[in-house]
Amino acid sequence: MTLPGWQFLAAIGLVELQNKKFKYLKFVYRLLIIEIIIFLFTYFLWYPKAFAKDWQYGYK
């Protein structure tokens, strides 16, 4: 019953974001790059060392 209200608020937010996108575009790109770097570090460097025993790495 309240879904159209939330959709309306989301649409207003998207329109406002589109109108101000040039102001925040650099911030969003920087935030995205930082998040990708954190993900890649966690996925390729930290996770294999932290959870190797759970995957029984090195055992036959």
N, C-alpha and C positions, 0 to 999 in steps of 0.2 A: 504494500500500500504506500509506503514512503519512498519507494524506488524512484519515481519521477522527480521528487524533490532533490535527491542526491545526484541524479543525472543532470539536473538543471544547475546545481552548484558546481559540478565538475566541468560542465560546459562553460560556465562563466570563468572559472579558473583557467581553463585552456585558452580562452579568448584573451584574457588579461596577460597570460604568459606569452602568447603569440605577439601581442602588442609591445611587450617589453623585452622581447627575446634578445635583441641586440645588446641590451644593457647587461644581461645575465649570461650571455652566450659564452664568454671567456671563463666565467666562474664554473659553468656546467662542464665545459670541456676539461678544465683542470681537475675538477672533482672526478670526472669519469676516468681520466688518466691515472689518478691516484688509486682509484678503486681497482682498475685493471692491474696495476703494479702489485698491489696488496694480494689480489687473487693469484697472480702468477707466482709470487713468492711463496704463498701458502701451498699452492698445488704442487709445485715442482721442487721446492727446497725443504719446507718444514714438514709437510705431511708424510713423505716417504721415510724420513728419519723417525718421526714420532710414532708411526703406526706400522713399522716393518714387522714387528713381532706378531701383530694381529693378523697379518696376511701370511705369516709363516715364511717370510723371506729367508732363503738360504737353506731351508729344510727340504728333504726329499721324502 
